[in-house]
Amino acid sequence: MDLGVGEIGMLLILAVLMFGPEKIPPLARKAAKVIHFLRGIANDATSQLRSELGPEYANLSITDLNPKTFIAKHLLGDLQEDLNEIKEDLGSIKKDFEAEGKDLTEIEKAIKNTDDAMATASRAAATAGNYWTAAPFDAEAT
């Protein structure tokens, strides 16, 4: 949760409007006590979980309980490092292919522009070379 200066300021103004300036300090103390109490509960639960799971899970954190990270950390072990290296290599190959694709797109555009220019030139040459049919025929002129 990212709170910037603007958000904190708005919360303070809202608190002053809702509770009044005389009630804000006791409410802030109560909120701090509740947060401290909840953090204590979370830390106790984490330490109890670590102690019950045993020494192989001594470096366990709450985020490791996500099934994906739990499997990656404890079952894959050293394979995860190899998989990460392969993933990085594939990422660099993907970037290379994307760069080549951009180059090929530019080449394709250049070829299309050249084809269009050649078609325009050949139409102009065909029209210029066929000057007999370009003149209108007037039967009464003779």
C-alpha positions as YAML, in Angstrom:
chain: A
units: angstrom
residues:
- id: 1
  name: MET
  ca: [0.00, 0.00, 0.00]
- id: 2
  name: ASP
  ca: [1.69, 3.16, -1.21]
- id: 3
  name: LEU
  ca: [0.50, 6.37, 0.36]
- id: 4
  name: GLY
  ca: [1.91, 9.58, -0.96]
- id: 5
  name: VAL
  ca: [2.00, 12.96, 0.71]
- id: 6
  name: GLY
  ca: [-1.23, 14.02, -0.98]
- id: 7
  name: GLU
  ca: [-3.16, 10.96, 0.23]
- id: 8
  name: ILE
  ca: [-1.89, 11.34, 3.79]
- id: 9
  name: GLY
  ca: [-2.83, 15.02, 3.77]
- id: 10
  name: MET
  ca: [-6.32, 14.22, 2.55]
- id: 11
  name: LEU
  ca: [-6.72, 11.58, 5.28]
- id: 12
  name: LEU
  ca: [-5.63, 14.09, 7.94]
- id: 13
  name: ILE
  ca: [-8.07, 16.72, 6.67]
- id: 14
  name: LEU
  ca: [-10.85, 14.14, 6.58]
- id: 15
  name: ALA
  ca: [-10.01, 13.01, 10.13]
- id: 16
  name: VAL
  ca: [-10.09, 16.61, 11.41]
- id: 17
  name: LEU
  ca: [-13.44, 17.19, 9.75]
- id: 18
  name: MET
  ca: [-14.97, 13.94, 11.03]
- id: 19
  name: PHE
  ca: [-13.65, 13.81, 14.61]
- id: 20
  name: GLY
  ca: [-12.50, 17.30, 15.38]
- id: 21
  name: PRO
  ca: [-9.00, 18.38, 16.35]
- id: 22
  name: GLU
  ca: [-9.42, 17.49, 20.06]
- id: 23
  name: LYS
  ca: [-10.17, 13.78, 19.41]
- id: 24
  name: ILE
  ca: [-7.42, 13.05, 16.87]
- id: 25
  name: PRO
  ca: [-4.47, 12.46, 19.28]
- id: 26
  name: PRO
  ca: [-6.30, 9.81, 21.38]
- id: 27
  name: LEU
  ca: [-7.54, 8.12, 18.18]
- id: 28
  name: ALA
  ca: [-4.01, 8.08, 16.75]
- id: 29
  name: ARG
  ca: [-2.71, 6.46, 19.96]
- id: 30
  name: LYS
  ca: [-5.44, 3.81, 19.81]
- id: 31
  name: ALA
  ca: [-4.71, 3.13, 16.13]
- id: 32
  name: ALA
  ca: [-1.00, 2.75, 16.88]
- id: 33
  name: LYS
  ca: [-1.79, 0.29, 19.71]
- id: 34
  name: VAL
  ca: [-4.03, -1.77, 17.43]
- id: 35
  name: ILE
  ca: [-1.37, -1.91, 14.71]
- id: 36
  name: HIS
  ca: [1.29, -2.87, 17.28]
- id: 37
  name: PHE
  ca: [-1.01, -5.60, 18.65]
- id: 38
  name: LEU
  ca: [-1.74, -7.01, 15.18]
- id: 39
  name: ARG
  ca: [1.96, -7.04, 14.26]
- id: 40
  name: GLY
  ca: [2.70, -8.90, 17.49]
- id: 41
  name: ILE
  ca: [0.08, -11.52, 16.63]
- id: 42
  name: ALA
  ca: [1.53, -11.94, 13.13]
- id: 43
  name: ASN
  ca: [5.10, -12.25, 14.43]
- id: 44
  name: ASP
  ca: [4.02, -14.80, 17.08]
- id: 45
  name: ALA
  ca: [2.17, -16.87, 14.48]
- id: 46
  name: THR
  ca: [5.18, -16.81, 12.19]
- id: 47
  name: SER
  ca: [7.60, -17.88, 14.94]
- id: 48
  name: GLN
  ca: [5.23, -20.63, 16.10]
- id: 49
  name: LEU
  ca: [4.89, -21.90, 12.54]
- id: 50
  name: ARG
  ca: [8.68, -21.94, 12.09]
- id: 51
  name: SER
  ca: [9.20, -23.83, 15.36]
- id: 52
  name: GLU
  ca: [6.56, -26.45, 14.56]
- id: 53
  name: LEU
  ca: [7.76, -27.08, 11.01]
- id: 54
  name: GLY
  ca: [11.32, -27.81, 12.12]
- id: 55
  name: PRO
  ca: [14.83, -26.70, 11.20]
- id: 56
  name: GLU
  ca: [14.49, -27.29, 7.44]
- id: 57
  name: TYR
  ca: [11.95, -24.46, 7.33]
- id: 58
  name: ALA
  ca: [13.89, -22.09, 9.62]
- id: 59
  name: ASN
  ca: [14.13, -19.37, 6.98]
- id: 60
  name: LEU
  ca: [10.40, -19.53, 6.18]
- id: 61
  name: SER
  ca: [8.53, -16.29, 5.71]
- id: 62
  name: ILE
  ca: [4.80, -15.70, 5.34]
- id: 63
  name: THR
  ca: [5.19, -14.89, 1.64]
- id: 64
  name: ASP
  ca: [6.73, -18.35, 1.16]
- id: 65
  name: LEU
  ca: [3.37, -19.92, 2.07]
- id: 66
  name: ASN
  ca: [2.02, -18.98, -1.33]
- id: 67
  name: PRO
  ca: [1.84, -22.37, -3.08]
- id: 68
  name: LYS
  ca: [3.83, -21.22, -6.10]
- id: 69
  name: THR
  ca: [6.71, -19.80, -4.07]
- id: 70
  name: PHE
  ca: [6.60, -22.68, -1.58]
- id: 71
  name: ILE
  ca: [7.02, -25.27, -4.34]
- id: 72
  name: ALA
  ca: [9.64, -23.21, -6.13]
- id: 73
  name: LYS
  ca: [11.69, -22.73, -2.98]
- id: 74
  name: HIS
  ca: [11.49, -26.14, -1.32]
- id: 75
  name: LEU
  ca: [10.89, -28.67, -4.07]
- id: 76
  name: LEU
  ca: [12.80, -27.19, -6.98]
- id: 77
  name: GLY
  ca: [15.72, -25.94, -4.91]
- id: 78
  name: ASP
  ca: [18.80, -25.59, -7.15]
- id: 79
  name: LEU
  ca: [16.74, -26.22, -10.26]
- id: 80
  name: GLN
  ca: [15.05, -22.88, -9.73]
- id: 81
  name: GLU
  ca: [18.35, -21.07, -10.23]
- id: 82
  name: ASP
  ca: [18.92, -22.95, -13.50]
- id: 83
  name: LEU
  ca: [15.36, -22.21, -14.59]
- id: 84
  name: ASN
  ca: [15.86, -18.51, -13.82]
- id: 85
  name: GLU
  ca: [19.02, -18.46, -15.94]
- id: 86
  name: ILE
  ca: [17.19, -20.17, -18.81]
- id: 87
  name: LYS
  ca: [14.35, -17.68, -18.46]
- id: 88
  name: GLU
  ca: [16.81, -14.77, -18.67]
- id: 89
  name: ASP
  ca: [18.45, -16.30, -21.75]
- id: 90
  name: LEU
  ca: [15.07, -16.76, -23.42]
- id: 91
  name: GLY
  ca: [14.19, -13.17, -22.56]
- id: 92
  name: SER
  ca: [17.31, -11.92, -24.32]
- id: 93
  name: ILE
  ca: [16.57, -14.13, -27.34]
- id: 94
  name: LYS
  ca: [13.03, -12.73, -27.43]
- id: 95
  name: LYS
  ca: [14.42, -9.19, -27.46]
- id: 96
  name: ASP
  ca: [16.76, -10.14, -30.33]
- id: 97
  name: PHE
  ca: [13.84, -11.57, -32.32]
- id: 98
  name: GLU
  ca: [11.77, -8.46, -31.68]
- id: 99
  name: ALA
  ca: [14.64, -6.29, -32.95]
- id: 100
  name: GLU
  ca: [14.99, -8.48, -36.06]
- id: 101
  name: GLY
  ca: [11.23, -8.29, -36.59]
- id: 102
  name: LYS
  ca: [11.41, -4.50, -36.56]
- id: 103
  name: ASP
  ca: [14.24, -4.62, -39.10]
- id: 104
  name: LEU
  ca: [12.24, -6.96, -41.33]
- id: 105
  name: THR
  ca: [9.21, -4.68, -41.10]
- id: 106
  name: GLU
  ca: [11.34, -1.74, -42.24]
- id: 107
  name: ILE
  ca: [12.73, -3.80, -45.13]
- id: 108
  name: GLU
  ca: [9.22, -4.87, -46.12]
- id: 109
  name: LYS
  ca: [8.07, -1.23, -46.17]
- id: 110
  name: ALA
  ca: [11.06, -0.26, -48.31]
- id: 111
  name: ILE
  ca: [10.32, -3.06, -50.78]
- id: 112
  name: LYS
  ca: [6.66, -2.04, -50.95]
- id: 113
  name: ASN
  ca: [7.63, 1.59, -51.59]
- id: 114
  name: THR
  ca: [10.02, 0.44, -54.34]
- id: 115
  name: ASP
  ca: [7.32, -1.75, -55.91]
- id: 116
  name: ASP
  ca: [4.84, 1.14, -55.82]
- id: 117
  name: ALA
  ca: [7.39, 3.46, -57.45]
- id: 118
  name: MET
  ca: [8.17, 0.89, -60.15]
- id: 119
  name: ALA
  ca: [4.46, 0.34, -60.87]
- id: 120
  name: THR
  ca: [3.91, 4.09, -61.16]
- id: 121
  name: ALA
  ca: [6.91, 4.42, -63.50]
- id: 122
  name: SER
  ca: [5.77, 1.54, -65.69]
- id: 123
  name: ARG
  ca: [2.25, 3.03, -65.98]
- id: 124
  name: ALA
  ca: [3.75, 6.39, -66.93]
- id: 125
  name: ALA
  ca: [6.00, 4.73, -69.50]
- id: 126
  name: ALA
  ca: [3.10, 2.75, -70.98]
- id: 127
  name: THR
  ca: [0.97, 5.87, -71.32]
- id: 128
  name: ALA
  ca: [3.81, 7.95, -72.79]
- id: 129
  name: GLY
  ca: [4.80, 5.28, -75.34]
- id: 130
  name: ASN
  ca: [1.27, 4.84, -76.69]
- id: 131
  name: TYR
  ca: [0.70, 8.36, -78.03]
- id: 132
  name: TRP
  ca: [-1.33, 7.26, -81.11]
- id: 133
  name: THR
  ca: [-4.21, 5.97, -79.06]
- id: 134
  name: ALA
  ca: [-4.09, 8.93, -76.72]
- id: 135
  name: ALA
  ca: [-5.19, 11.40, -79.47]
- id: 136
  name: PRO
  ca: [-8.95, 11.69, -80.08]
- id: 137
  name: PHE
  ca: [-10.29, 10.70, -83.52]
- id: 138
  name: ASP
  ca: [-12.32, 13.31, -85.39]
- id: 139
  name: ALA
  ca: [-14.19, 11.87, -88.39]
- id: 140
  name: GLU
  ca: [-15.31, 15.26, -89.80]
- id: 141
  name: ALA
  ca: [-11.83, 16.72, -89.91]
- id: 142
  name: THR
  ca: [-11.01, 15.00, -93.22]
...
